[in-house]
């Protein structure tokens, strides 16, 4: 029969069989739910009961069927009408999809797990919308894309600062392993990065890792992509460790980011990376504010209808003479108690550039990477003084959380004025 069928007929037959299999899978879960509701089986015995009466699930799948059956039956016993999970609840939405045959029990469990993980970060009224979106996603593409969708869901439906909170927690898990060095062999590293770190890395090595054929000799660039990327990373590291510091080397990377101007101004939503391997990566608004201090982030603004507006200015970056003046004035990281030298520090906009802060030494303070992140995370404000205080500080930080937000939008960041190169303290020999 199959041997004589045409290609179109085989496709139709497979579609019919798949519909039957989906219906059978849904009916199997419904039977298990009914058995638990009636008290035929309960608790840990549900899994064994499913395996006994559905032998095909012994190869895998009995666990999700039993979990869904217990969850749905238990919710039904707790509901007012005794019929099942509340309509519009995550369990109710998933159960509708399972019994209609749109998703398998195992996939339904994954959706419930992701929904529960996201729920504390979402505005309560958006939980049903997000759960339905997850169901639609796995129905069309399978469960592997759910984690990739998480930043967008948080940007669109999370409570204020939810995406910032998530990306800040990721920072503690990011790490670079110690090398496994083998004599006369390749050295292995393992690297885990936050979205911000990965986007910055790709912006730095992306242009350098492109194929570079020799136009003069006609030779093609036959290096594999992996080799080009590791050589590009080595080149970036060589520049960083050379005699000229990163501060004098200019902007460390150029990131192109698109974000609605309304979101940037209100610190909502997320910016999306463009033009590199990291295209599509979402960065939280507070992360963009911090990167705007010392990375060449080109902001492509979007209007209410998604239309392109103005292109961000690279001129917001401090010039080399300005940075040298800050070295002379601040001598190092200005965060209280930090001894990081000036060569390890970056020029921070005391009043954020995205909030209209000028790129001027009167609005600048040196901060090491660690405390630059701290200042943005805790939203701290500083006063830039014309003359040093009794402790010799030109930059005085208010370490009260949220001091930046409490400061007047119209107040200048400094005290009376900032020292000029001629009046600043002389450099230490």
N, C-alpha and C positions, 0 to 999 in steps of 0.2 A: 504493500500500500504506500509506504513512505517513499520507496524507490521510484514509484511512478508519479509522485506528486511534483508539481512545478514549484519554483522558488516562491511565488506568491502564495500558493496553497500551503506550503510549509510555514510561511510567516503567519498566515491566518490560523493555522492549527496551533502553533505555539502560543499565539495570543489567547485563543480559547482555553487552552490548558492552563495558562498563567492565571486567567480569571477564575477558573475552577479551583486552582491551588490557593489563591487569595481568599476565596470564599470559605474553603475548607479550613484554612488557618484561622480565620476569624471565628468560624463555628467552633473550632477546637477550644479556643480561649473562652468563648461563651459557655460551653459545657463545663469547663473547669470552674468558672465563676458560679454557675448554678450549683455545682457540687459543694462548693465551700459555703454558699448561702444556706443550703439545706442542712449543713452539718454532717454531710457524708464523710468529709475529711476536713482536717483543720491543721493549722500551724505547720510544723516541720514535716508533717505527713503529706502535705500537698505535693511536694516535689516527687516523692516516691510514687504517689498515686498517679501523677501525670506520666511518669516513666513507665509504670506498669500498663496503663491502658493506651498509651500512645508510643509504641515501641520505636517509631522513627525518630522521636525526640531524644532517644538515648544517645544519639550521635551529636546532640547539641540542640539547645532550645527549650528543654524542659524547665530550666531555671527561670527564664523570663516569663514563660506562660504561668508558672506557679506564682511568681511575684505579682504579676498583673491581676491574677485571679484573687489573691489575698487582699491586695489594695482595693480593688473594686468592690469585692464582697464586704469588706470591713467598712468601707465608706457607705455602702448601702445600709448596713445595720445602724449607722450613726445618723443617716439622713432622716428628715421628717417624713418623707413618703415611702422610705424603705426601698426606693427603686435604684439607687446608685449614687455616684458622685454628683456633687452640685454642678448644675449647668454653668459653663463659663469658667470653672476652676481648671487648673492645669490637668488634674487627673481626669476630669470630665471631658476635656478637649481631646486628650490622648485616648481615652477609652472609646470615644466616638470614632476616632480614626482607626483603632484596632478592630472594633467589631464591624466596621464597614469594609474591612479588608484593605484599607489604604496603606497601613504600615503593619509590620510584623510586631509581635510582642516584644522581641528584643530591642527593636528600634524604638518602640514606645517607652521602654525603660530608660534608654539613653536620653530621650527628649525630657522625660520627667526629671532625670538627674541634672541635666543642663538648666532646666527651668528652675529647679530648687537652688542651684548655684547662683543664678542670676537674680532671683527674687529679692534678696536683701538690697541689691543695688538699683532696683527699678522703682519707679513711681508705682504705687500699688494699683492704680487704675489701668496701668499698661501691661500687667502680668498676663491677662488673657490674650492680648494682642501679640505679645512676644511669643507665648507658647504656640499660638496658631501659626505664627511665622516659622517657628522651628519645625512644626509638623509639615508645613508646605515645603520647606527646604529639604527635609529628609525624603519626602515623597518624590520630589523631582530629582534630587542629586545624591541621596544617601546621607549617612550620618557624619561622614568625614569632614564636611564643610561647616558643621555647627560651630566649632571653636573659632573658625575664621570669621564667622558672622558676629561673634560676641562683641567685638569693639563697636561695630556699627549699631547693634541693638542698644548698647549702653549709651552711645552718643545720642541716639534718637529718643530713647525711652527711659534712660537712667535718671536718677535724682541728680541734682546739681553737684558736679565734682565726682560722679561715679567713675567715669573713665580715668580721671586723674588718679583716684584712689587705686584703681586696678593696676595702672601702669607703675605707680609708686611701689606697690607690693611686689611687682615683678623684679624690681631692682635688686631686692635681697636675694633672689634666686639666680640672677645672672652671674656667670663665672667663666673664667678661663682656666683650664686645667694646667697643672704642671706638666712639662713636656716628658714624653717617654723617649729618651735619647738612645739611639742605637748607633754604635760606632760604624761609620761608613754606610749608613742607611738613612732612610727618611726619619725625621722626628715628628711624632704625632702629638697634636693638641686637640682638645675638645673645647668647644666654645658655645656658650648659651648667652644670648643677648636680649635686652629689652627691645621693643619696637623702635624706640628712639635711637638706641645704640646701633641696631642693625641698619636703620636708615642712614645714619651718619657714616657708617663703614661703607655702605654701598655707594653713597655719594662721593666718598674719597677715592675708592678703588675702581668704580665703574668706568670712568673715562680712561684710566690707565690700563685697564684690562681688556680694552677693545683690541681686535686684531690690528696689527700694524705692518701691513705689507710695505716693502721697499719700492717706492715709485721709481727711484733712479735705476735700480738694478732689475726691477721686475720680479723680485723674489716674493713669494707668498709667505704669510705668517702661518706656519704649520703647527704652532704650539696649541695643545689642547686648551679648552677653556679653563680647566682647573689650574693648569700651569700658569696661564696668563694672570689669573686672579692672585695666586700666591706670590708671583713676582711683583704685581702691583702693590700688594700689601707690604712686601719687603721694601719697596721703594718709598712708600709713605713713612715707614718706620725709620728708614735711613735718613730722610729729611728731618724727622722729629728728633733724632739722636745726634744730629750734626752740630756744628759749632754755632749755627744760627738757631735760636730758640723758636718754638712754635709761635710765640707772640710776634716775633719779627718776621716770621714766614708768611704772615697774613692770615686770611680766613682759612680755618682748617678744612672746610668742606662747603660745597654749595648744595643746598636742598631746595627743590622746587615743591611748594606746598600750595594746594588749592583749598580754600575755606570760605564759606559765606562771611561777608564782612560783619553781619549782625551777630554771628556766633563768636567771631574773634573779639568783638567789643563787649559781649556779654559773658565771655568765658563759658560758652556752651558748645555742644556739638563736638566736632573733631576736624582736624586738618588731614588731608589725604596727600601722600607723597606721589609725585609725578616724575617721570623721566629717568628712572633707574630700575635696577632689578627689584628694588623694594617698592615699586609702584603699587598703589592700593593700600599700603600700610597706613593705619590711622594713628595720628598723634593727638594726645589730649591738649586742650587749649593752654593749660599752664605749662606744659612741656614746650609748646611753641613760643611762649613768652620768654622762657629761659634760654632757648636756642637763639632767639632773636638778639641776644646780647653779644654772642661771640661766634656764631656760625653764619655763613652767608645764606640765610634762608630767604628765598624769593617767594613772597606771598602773592599768589594769584587770587585776587578777590573775586567773589561771585555775588551777583545781585539777587534780589528776591526770586527771580525766575531762573536762576542758575546761569545768567549771562555773565561773561567775563567783564571785569571792571578794570581797575588800575593795577599796574604791576608794581610789586614791592621794590623799595630802593635799597641797593647795596650800600649806599652812602651812610646808612645808619651805623655801619661798623666804625669803630674808633680807628683813627689814622695812626700810623707808626709814631709820629711826633707826640700825639696825644698819649699813646700807651707809654712812651718813654718818660713823659712828664708824670704819669701815674706811678711808674716805677720809682721816680725820684721822690714823689710826695708820699706814697703809701708804704714803700719799701717791701711790701709783701701783702699777703692776704689780710684784709682789714677786719675779718670776723674775730670777735674777742677770743683771746686764748690760742689762736692759730699761729703757728710759726712758719707756715709755708712761704718760701721766698717768692719774690716777684716773678721770676721766670716760670713758676708753676701756676701763676694766677692769670685770670682773664678780667677784662674790663666789663663791669656790670652796670647797666643803666639803673640808677637808683630809682628814678621814676621810669617805668617800663617804656620802651620805645613804642610798643603797641598802644600805650595810653597817652601818647603825645610827648613823651620825654625826649629832650634833645640829646644829640650825640655830642656832648660837650663835657670837658673835665669837671665842670661844676655839677654834673649829673652822673658822675662816674665813681666807682670804687672797685679796687682790685679784690677778687675773690678766687680762692682755689676751687677746683671742680666740686669737691665735697661740700663746701659751704655755699657755693653758688646754688647747688641743688637745695640745700637747707633753706636758704633765703627765699627761694621761690616756693618751696613746699609749705613753709610756715608763713609766707607772705609778710616778710619783714621790711621795715623802712629804715633808712639811714639819714643822718644829717651830715652834709659836707660843709666843713668849716673853712673860713679863709685863713684862720690861724689855728695852730694846734691847741687842744685843751691841756689841762694840767698833766695828763698822761702822755702828751706828745702825739695825740691822735688827730688827724684831719677828718677822719670818717668815724662817726659815732653811731652805732646801731641801737635801735630800739628792739630788744629781743622778746617783746611781748607778741605772742601769736596774733596775726591779723593786724599788726600796726600799719602795714601798708594800706589796707582797706580803710582804716579809720582816718588816715591822713586826708586833708582837704585836697580835692582834685585840682584846685587852683593854686595851692601853696607851692612855692619853689622847694626843691629837695634840699637845698643847703641852708646854712645859717645866713651870714651877711654876704659873703662872697667866697669864691674859691681862690687859693693861692695861684699866682701866675708863675711861669718858669723862673722869673727873675726873683720873686719873693719867697719861693718855696725853700724848704730847708736844703742845705747843700748835700750832695751825695757823699756817702761814706767812702773813704778811699779804700 
